[in-house]
Amino acid sequence: MIYLDHAATAYPRHPGVSEAMLKALEVAGSVGRGGHQGAQSASAIVASCREKLGHLMGASDANRISLFPSSTLALSTLIADLAQRSDSQAEIWMGKLEHNAVWRPAVRAFGDDRVRFLPTDEDGVIDVSQLKSLDMSRAAGVVVQHASNVTGVLQPVEEVGAWCLQLGIPMIVDGAQAAGLVPFSVERCPGLKAYTMAGHKHLGGPPGIGPCYLAHDYEPEPLWIGGNGIDSEHPSVPASGPGRFESGTPNLPGIAGLDAALNFFEDHPVSERFQKAVKIRQAWRDMIQEIPGVVIPGESGTAPRTPVIAIHVPGHSADQLSAELDVRIGVRCRSGLQCAPLAHQHLGTLEAGGTLRIAPGEETDGETRELVCATLAKLIL
Ligand SMILES: Cc1ncc(COP(=O)(O)O)c(C=O)c1O
């Protein structure tokens, strides 16, 4: 098997994940439910995971990180809250490569005609020089992704955040494709009010955990509330802190798995990891673009990127190419729209049904790269 689907989920998970998950199933108690030893052990795992995430992402107070069941649920919560705190004329602004985890909740909460797009270049990178000329008088918030799950391109989130800060508009960053791979400090990013992550991608953990950082002065309304073991006599959840967003019995095995996955970063600093990833991407890109008939859309500029490469082969279906690569040499990669129709619309690959996405990881060697590219070349001859 040749795994080239790291943008979907980490494989293999970071060391120790499966063992930690199994061990968590043996814990005789639930997070925050009572003071007995089992409940305390469960709560200690959650506290440890939060602490490691805070350390990794540059949050000095780990209690500003809440563990949602997915980054989708965190984004849905944040976007619904933006609509709720604004009037019926308010607009939401976003990039042009956003994932459906942003676009769909935005359309539902604001309506299609009040979803506005920031100006970008042809690769979909936000054009910071044009921001000043926008009429942001009705803006309830700005949501931008950190890294694209279609082309890997990074957005200038610090510059966009500085502009949002000047205007007093909250900026939410979808960090699903960046957290754990792209060096970033949530407290150093101006204007950042929330940063959402996916535990099962570059953080190396299992699915089912979507950590979300909230700035110290940002308290969105939770989308769901219920029991959390805190202040149970009150009709509502706490006004701040993770207890506001973690109602319902937490996914302890998932959190324990993520807690174990985060140990990986002790010996693998994110900055080193990213440098390696840039080289891996470059090597793949150089080889892919030599294949006659292949187009790599959205690559005209020099913006930094994660190892995600979109391949379009005019006259060939991406789904069929992906299936053939799997049958012939066991390649696992994702074809189609990758839940990001906006990105494909911008790149001009929507009508073709999307692209073939190559998302290699650190374990993929040069021989594998040659085999995949040679097989792809034969398929499209
Ligand atoms: C850019 C981006 N945002 C959000 C998500 C949603 O993440 P999840 O499915 O873990 O909720 C993904 C998942 O692929 C993604 O790539």
The ligand as an SDF file (V2000), in Angstrom:
LIG
                    3D

 16 16  0  0  0  0  0  0  0  0999 V2000
   -9.4640   22.6420    5.3580 C   0  0  0  0  0  0  0  0  0  0  0  0
  -10.3920   21.7560    6.1560 C   0  0  0  0  0  0  0  0  0  0  0  0
  -11.2530   22.3150    7.0100 N   0  0  0  0  0  0  0  0  0  0  0  0
  -12.0930   21.5890    7.7500 C   0  0  0  0  0  0  0  0  0  0  0  0
  -12.1120   20.2130    7.6560 C   0  0  0  0  0  0  0  0  0  0  0  0
  -13.0720   19.4360    8.4750 C   0  0  0  0  0  0  0  0  0  0  0  0
  -12.4260   18.5960    9.3590 O   0  0  0  0  0  0  0  0  0  0  0  0
  -13.2390   17.4230   10.1070 P   0  0  0  0  0  0  0  0  0  0  0  0
  -13.8000   16.5700    9.0110 O   0  0  0  0  0  0  0  0  0  0  0  0
  -12.1950   16.7510   10.8990 O   0  0  0  0  0  0  0  0  0  0  0  0
  -14.2900   18.0440   10.9180 O   0  0  0  0  0  0  0  0  0  0  0  0
  -11.2220   19.5770    6.7880 C   0  0  0  0  0  0  0  0  0  0  0  0
  -11.2270   18.1010    6.6450 C   0  0  0  0  0  0  0  0  0  0  0  0
  -10.8150   17.5380    5.6760 O   0  0  0  0  0  0  0  0  0  0  0  0
  -10.3360   20.3650    6.0190 C   0  0  0  0  0  0  0  0  0  0  0  0
   -9.4800   19.8100    5.1510 O   0  0  0  0  0  0  0  0  0  0  0  0
  1  2  1  0
  2  3  1  0
  2 15  2  0
  3  4  2  0
  4  5  1  0
  5  6  1  0
  5 12  2  0
  6  7  1  0
  7  8  1  0
  8  9  2  0
  8 10  1  0
  8 11  1  0
 12 13  1  0
 12 15  1  0
 13 14  2  0
 15 16  1  0
M  END
$$$$
